[in-house]
Amino acid sequence: MESSLSEHEAFVKAIVAGNGNAAADQMRTHVNALANRLSDFLYFLNRTGRSQIIASGQ
């Protein structure tokens, strides 16, 4: 969560500074990092036999 907040902060700072290219780069970096964390989490669930949590909504 802490890294996500710092990623958002960098994105907002770039917008406030009027730097659209930097803002786009920051958001792209954030989304890629989020996708990697989600992928790791889903892999963990699968490897530990807990993937039914996602399917059942528990």
N, CA, C and O atoms as a GROMACS GRO file, in nm:
protein
  232
    1MET      N    1   0.083  -0.119   0.000
    1MET     CA    2   0.000   0.000   0.000
    1MET      C    3   0.087   0.125   0.000
    1MET      O    4   0.057   0.222  -0.069
    2GLU      N    5   0.194   0.123   0.077
    2GLU     CA    6   0.280   0.241   0.086
    2GLU      C    7   0.340   0.277  -0.050
    2GLU      O    8   0.347   0.395  -0.085
    3SER      N    9   0.382   0.176  -0.126
    3SER     CA   10   0.439   0.206  -0.257
    3SER      C   11   0.333   0.263  -0.351
    3SER      O   12   0.362   0.350  -0.434
    4SER      N   13   0.209   0.214  -0.338
    4SER     CA   14   0.101   0.265  -0.421
    4SER      C   15   0.075   0.412  -0.392
    4SER      O   16   0.051   0.491  -0.483
    5LEU      N   17   0.079   0.449  -0.264
    5LEU     CA   18   0.057   0.589  -0.228
    5LEU      C   19   0.168   0.679  -0.283
    5LEU      O   20   0.140   0.788  -0.331
    6SER      N   21   0.292   0.633  -0.276
    6SER     CA   22   0.401   0.715  -0.330
    6SER      C   23   0.392   0.725  -0.483
    6SER      O   24   0.428   0.827  -0.540
    7GLU      N   25   0.342   0.619  -0.547
    7GLU     CA   26   0.322   0.624  -0.692
    7GLU      C   27   0.215   0.726  -0.727
    7GLU      O   28   0.230   0.802  -0.823
    8HIS      N   29   0.108   0.729  -0.651
    8HIS     CA   30   0.002   0.828  -0.673
    8HIS      C   31   0.053   0.969  -0.649
    8HIS      O   32   0.022   1.062  -0.724
    9GLU      N   33   0.132   0.984  -0.544
    9GLU     CA   34   0.188   1.116  -0.513
    9GLU      C   35   0.274   1.168  -0.628
    9GLU      O   36   0.265   1.285  -0.665
   10ALA      N   37   0.356   1.082  -0.684
   10ALA     CA   38   0.441   1.123  -0.796
   10ALA      C   39   0.356   1.161  -0.917
   10ALA      O   40   0.388   1.256  -0.989
   11PHE      N   41   0.247   1.088  -0.939
   11PHE     CA   42   0.155   1.117  -1.049
   11PHE      C   43   0.091   1.255  -1.030
   11PHE      O   44   0.088   1.335  -1.124
   12VAL      N   45   0.041   1.281  -0.910
   12VAL     CA   46  -0.023   1.411  -0.882
   12VAL      C   47   0.078   1.525  -0.894
   12VAL      O   48   0.046   1.630  -0.949
   13LYS      N   49   0.198   1.506  -0.843
   13LYS     CA   50   0.302   1.610  -0.852
   13LYS      C   51   0.331   1.644  -0.998
   13LYS      O   52   0.349   1.761  -1.032
   14ALA      N   53   0.336   1.544  -1.083
   14ALA     CA   54   0.362   1.568  -1.225
   14ALA      C   55   0.248   1.647  -1.288
   14ALA      O   56   0.272   1.736  -1.369
   15ILE      N   57   0.125   1.617  -1.251
   15ILE     CA   58   0.009   1.690  -1.303
   15ILE      C   59   0.014   1.835  -1.256
   15ILE      O   60  -0.003   1.928  -1.336
   16VAL      N   61   0.037   1.854  -1.126
   16VAL     CA   62   0.042   1.989  -1.070
   16VAL      C   63   0.153   2.071  -1.138
   16VAL      O   64   0.138   2.192  -1.159
   17ALA      N   65   0.262   2.006  -1.170
   17ALA     CA   66   0.374   2.073  -1.237
   17ALA      C   67   0.345   2.099  -1.384
   17ALA      O   68   0.423   2.167  -1.452
   18GLY      N   69   0.234   2.046  -1.434
   18GLY     CA   70   0.198   2.066  -1.574
   18GLY      C   71   0.277   1.978  -1.670
   18GLY      O   72   0.288   2.008  -1.789
   19ASN      N   73   0.332   1.870  -1.618
   19ASN     CA   74   0.414   1.781  -1.699
   19ASN      C   75   0.335   1.655  -1.734
   19ASN      O   76   0.339   1.555  -1.662
   20GLY      N   77   0.263   1.663  -1.845
   20GLY     CA   78   0.178   1.552  -1.888
   20GLY      C   79   0.256   1.426  -1.920
   20GLY      O   80   0.209   1.316  -1.891
   21ASN      N   81   0.373   1.441  -1.980
   21ASN     CA   82   0.454   1.323  -2.013
   21ASN      C   83   0.498   1.250  -1.887
   21ASN      O   84   0.492   1.127  -1.880
   22ALA      N   85   0.542   1.326  -1.788
   22ALA     CA   86   0.585   1.264  -1.662
   22ALA      C   87   0.465   1.199  -1.592
   22ALA      O   88   0.478   1.091  -1.535
   23ALA      N   89   0.350   1.265  -1.596
   23ALA     CA   90   0.229   1.209  -1.535
   23ALA      C   91   0.192   1.077  -1.601
   23ALA      O   92   0.159   0.980  -1.533
   24ALA      N   93   0.198   1.072  -1.733
   24ALA     CA   94   0.167   0.949  -1.805
   24ALA      C   95   0.267   0.839  -1.770
   24ALA      O   96   0.228   0.724  -1.750
   25ASP      N   97   0.394   0.875  -1.762
   25ASP     CA   98   0.496   0.777  -1.725
   25ASP      C   99   0.473   0.724  -1.583
   25ASP      O  100   0.485   0.605  -1.558
   26GLN      N  101   0.440   0.815  -1.491
   26GLN     CA  102   0.416   0.774  -1.352
   26GLN      C  103   0.295   0.681  -1.343
   26GLN      O  104   0.300   0.581  -1.272
   27MET      N  105   0.188   0.714  -1.414
   27MET     CA  106   0.069   0.629  -1.408
   27MET      C  107   0.097   0.494  -1.474
   27MET      O  108   0.051   0.391  -1.424
   28ARG      N  109   0.170   0.494  -1.583
   28ARG     CA  110   0.206   0.368  -1.650
   28ARG      C  111   0.288   0.280  -1.554
   28ARG      O  112   0.264   0.160  -1.544
   29THR      N  113   0.382   0.341  -1.486
   29THR     CA  114   0.463   0.267  -1.389
   29THR      C  115   0.376   0.211  -1.277
   29THR      O  116   0.392   0.096  -1.236
   30HIS      N  117   0.283   0.292  -1.229
   30HIS     CA  118   0.193   0.249  -1.122
   30HIS      C  119   0.106   0.131  -1.167
   30HIS      O  120   0.094   0.032  -1.095
   31VAL      N  121   0.047   0.141  -1.284
   31VAL     CA  122  -0.041   0.035  -1.332
   31VAL      C  123   0.037  -0.094  -1.355
   31VAL      O  124  -0.012  -0.202  -1.324
   32ASN      N  125   0.158  -0.083  -1.408
   32ASN     CA  126   0.240  -0.202  -1.428
   32ASN      C  127   0.278  -0.267  -1.295
   32ASN      O  128   0.275  -0.389  -1.282
   33ALA      N  129   0.313  -0.185  -1.196
   33ALA     CA  130   0.347  -0.239  -1.064
   33ALA      C  131   0.225  -0.306  -1.002
   33ALA      O  132   0.237  -0.413  -0.942
   34LEU      N  133   0.109  -0.244  -1.015
   34LEU     CA  134  -0.014  -0.301  -0.963
   34LEU      C  135  -0.043  -0.436  -1.028
   34LEU      O  136  -0.082  -0.531  -0.961
   35ALA      N  137  -0.026  -0.444  -1.158
   35ALA     CA  138  -0.049  -0.570  -1.229
   35ALA      C  139   0.047  -0.678  -1.180
   35ALA      O  140   0.007  -0.793  -1.164
   36ASN      N  141   0.171  -0.641  -1.156
   36ASN     CA  142   0.269  -0.738  -1.105
   36ASN      C  143   0.231  -0.786  -0.966
   36ASN      O  144   0.241  -0.906  -0.936
   37ARG      N  145   0.188  -0.694  -0.880
   37ARG     CA  146   0.149  -0.734  -0.744
   37ARG      C  147   0.025  -0.823  -0.747
   37ARG      O  148   0.016  -0.920  -0.672
   38LEU      N  149  -0.069  -0.790  -0.833
   38LEU     CA  150  -0.190  -0.873  -0.846
   38LEU      C  151  -0.154  -1.012  -0.898
   38LEU      O  152  -0.205  -1.112  -0.849
   39SER      N  153  -0.068  -1.016  -0.996
   39SER     CA  154  -0.024  -1.145  -1.051
   39SER      C  155   0.043  -1.230  -0.943
   39SER      O  156   0.017  -1.349  -0.932
   40ASP      N  157   0.130  -1.168  -0.864
   40ASP     CA  158   0.196  -1.240  -0.755
   40ASP      C  159   0.094  -1.292  -0.654
   40ASP      O  160   0.105  -1.405  -0.606
   41PHE      N  161  -0.005  -1.210  -0.622
   41PHE     CA  162  -0.108  -1.250  -0.526
   41PHE      C  163  -0.189  -1.368  -0.579
   41PHE      O  164  -0.214  -1.464  -0.506
   42LEU      N  165  -0.230  -1.361  -0.704
   42LEU     CA  166  -0.308  -1.470  -0.763
   42LEU      C  167  -0.226  -1.598  -0.771
   42LEU      O  168  -0.279  -1.707  -0.749
   43TYR      N  169  -0.098  -1.586  -0.803
   43TYR     CA  170  -0.009  -1.702  -0.805
   43TYR      C  171  -0.002  -1.764  -0.666
   43TYR      O  172  -0.011  -1.885  -0.650
   44PHE      N  173   0.015  -1.678  -0.564
   44PHE     CA  174   0.019  -1.726  -0.425
   44PHE      C  175  -0.109  -1.802  -0.390
   44PHE      O  176  -0.103  -1.910  -0.333
   45LEU      N  177  -0.223  -1.745  -0.424
   45LEU     CA  178  -0.350  -1.812  -0.395
   45LEU      C  179  -0.358  -1.948  -0.462
   45LEU      O  180  -0.402  -2.046  -0.402
   46ASN      N  181  -0.314  -1.953  -0.586
   46ASN     CA  182  -0.318  -2.079  -0.661
   46ASN      C  183  -0.224  -2.182  -0.598
   46ASN      O  184  -0.262  -2.298  -0.581
   47ARG      N  185  -0.102  -2.141  -0.565
   47ARG     CA  186  -0.001  -2.232  -0.509
   47ARG      C  187  -0.039  -2.282  -0.370
   47ARG      O  188   0.001  -2.392  -0.331
   48THR      N  189  -0.115  -2.205  -0.296
   48THR     CA  190  -0.152  -2.245  -0.161
   48THR      C  191  -0.290  -2.310  -0.155
   48THR      O  192  -0.341  -2.340  -0.047
   49GLY      N  193  -0.351  -2.330  -0.271
   49GLY     CA  194  -0.481  -2.394  -0.276
   49GLY      C  195  -0.595  -2.305  -0.230
   49GLY      O  196  -0.701  -2.354  -0.191
   50ARG      N  197  -0.573  -2.175  -0.235
   50ARG     CA  198  -0.676  -2.082  -0.187
   50ARG      C  199  -0.744  -2.006  -0.301
   50ARG      O  200  -0.813  -1.907  -0.276
   51SER      N  201  -0.726  -2.050  -0.422
   51SER     CA  202  -0.784  -1.977  -0.535
   51SER      C  203  -0.935  -1.977  -0.534
   51SER      O  204  -0.997  -1.893  -0.599
   52GLN      N  205  -0.997  -2.070  -0.460
   52GLN     CA  206  -1.143  -2.072  -0.450
   52GLN      C  207  -1.196  -1.948  -0.380
   52GLN      O  208  -1.313  -1.914  -0.394
   53ILE      N  209  -1.110  -1.879  -0.305
   53ILE     CA  210  -1.152  -1.754  -0.238
   53ILE      C  211  -1.202  -1.655  -0.342
   53ILE      O  212  -1.304  -1.588  -0.320
   54ILE      N  213  -1.132  -1.644  -0.453
   54ILE     CA  214  -1.169  -1.550  -0.559
   54ILE      C  215  -1.300  -1.594  -0.624
   54ILE      O  216  -1.390  -1.512  -0.645
   55ALA      N  217  -1.312  -1.722  -0.656
   55ALA     CA  218  -1.430  -1.772  -0.726
   55ALA      C  219  -1.555  -1.767  -0.638
   55ALA      O  220  -1.666  -1.741  -0.686
   56SER      N  221  -1.538  -1.792  -0.508
   56SER     CA  222  -1.656  -1.800  -0.421
   56SER      C  223  -1.694  -1.666  -0.359
   56SER      O  224  -1.804  -1.651  -0.306
   57GLY      N  225  -1.605  -1.568  -0.367
   57GLY     CA  226  -1.633  -1.437  -0.309
   57GLY      C  227  -1.619  -1.433  -0.158
   57GLY      O  228  -1.670  -1.341  -0.095
   58GLN      N  229  -1.551  -1.530  -0.100
   58GLN     CA  230  -1.535  -1.536   0.047
   58GLN      C  231  -1.432  -1.437   0.095
   58GLN      O  232  -1.406  -1.428   0.215
   0.00000   0.00000   0.00000
